[in-house]
Amino acid sequence: MSTEEQRAAFTERLGGALASAGLARLPSRVFAALLVDDDGRMTAAELGAALDVSAASVSGAVRYLDTVGMIRRERERGSRRDVFVVEDDAWHGTMTRIDQLYGPMIAALERGLADLPDDDPARHRLVLAREFLAFVLEEMSDLDRRWAVRRVELGLGD
């Protein structure tokens, strides 16, 4: 199997795993293709060719991935073309941005709790949800610190 075929197979496997976990299919495949690319940088046309989809269909997928912080968009030097980039430690970056995801949810839960009377049966579920999300946020800061130590132990980073 050629390197290109191995990369395509990896892209489909990881893309399928991410889709099974709840990420839309095309964004999953785009992320996987960028992750396995030599330098983690591809244009929409390159992504379209790698995934056998139109460059136009890639547009929505990269917009979503950029919005959630899984990739970033850069302008190609001397060109008007965008290049989509995945960081070497993309999982870490994505997971540590969890406060951007959970912060608004916690605020909405707090607003809901403020609006509900104390004897409302839904309060218990809202309190549990709020406290769980707050707990996850607290744990993420410790996890981030521990990951930094682990990367050094593995010889993989700063």
Residue pairs with C-beta under 8 A, 6 or more apart in sequence:
1 9
7 33
7 36
7 37
7 50
8 50
10 32
10 36
11 29
11 32
11 33
11 36
11 50
11 51
12 29
12 32
13 32
14 28
14 31
14 32
14 35
14 36
15 25
15 28
15 29
15 31
15 32
15 33
16 28
17 28
18 27
18 28
18 31
18 32
19 25
19 28
23 31
24 61
24 64
26 51
26 53
26 57
26 58
26 60
26 61
27 61
27 62
27 64
27 65
27 70
29 51
29 61
30 47
30 51
30 58
30 61
30 62
30 65
30 71
30 84
31 65
31 70
31 71
31 86
31 90
33 42
33 47
33 50
33 51
34 40
34 41
34 42
34 47
34 71
34 84
34 85
34 86
35 86
35 90
37 50
37 86
40 85
40 86
40 87
40 88
40 90
41 74
41 83
41 84
41 85
42 50
42 83
42 84
43 55
43 76
43 81
43 82
43 83
43 84
44 55
44 56
44 58
44 59
44 62
44 81
44 82
44 84
45 55
47 53
47 55
47 58
47 62
47 84
48 54
48 55
48 56
48 57
48 58
51 58
62 71
62 73
62 82
62 84
65 71
65 84
66 72
66 73
66 84
68 94
68 97
68 101
69 93
69 94
69 97
69 100
70 86
70 90
70 93
70 94
71 84
71 85
71 86
71 90
72 84
72 85
72 87
73 82
73 83
73 84
73 85
74 82
74 83
74 84
74 85
75 81
75 82
75 83
76 82
76 83
87 93
89 151
89 157
92 144
92 147
95 140
95 143
96 140
96 144
98 136
98 137
98 140
99 137
99 140
102 133
102 136
102 137
103 137
105 129
105 133
106 130
106 133
106 134
106 137
109 126
109 129
109 130
109 133
110 130
112 126
113 123
113 126
113 127
113 130
116 122
116 123
116 126
148 157
148 158
151 157
151 158
152 158
